Amino acid sequence: MSETRSDRRKTKEQKVLELCNQGYPYRKIASLVHLSLRDVTMFVNLASNKIKSPSVTSIHDEIILEYRVNHLRSELEDLKIERDSLKNEVKELRGQKYIIQIQLHARESELNAVKRNLEYEKFSKEILNGIFNGGQITT
């Protein structure tokens, strides 16, 4: 029968621990068992902390967590883009508000000028009426 991947892993893990107990350095163990130095270190640390290797469930949990994190990152990027878009829209609206305020002040100035002219006309007519009526000049 052929060994499964899990069986081969357990066999290599046992060999790593045996060689470690015999005092071999991690680099030598890695070369003898045909593993990376990182894997050798992980096996030794797991054994010394009496922690079993990650279960399939925890690996699935990590995959799901990574998927969620990546999804949240993309949502974050979308939110940043939306924020920048809203900032630009606010800038445009402020510019429009400024232009409208300038137009409003111009109209107010025009209105004040018209009022002033009407008052001058009324005043002038009153003076003229006073002069002509006071001097008994009528036409």
MOLIN-V196763 format. One line per field, one symbol per residue. burial: + if it has 16 or more other ideal C-beta (glycine too) atoms within 10 Angstrom, else -. A space follows every 10 residues. Layout:
burial: ???
This chain:
burial: ---------- -++-+++-++ ---+-+--++ --+-+---++ -+++--+--- ---------- ---------- ---------- ---------- ---------- ---------- ---------- ---------- ---------
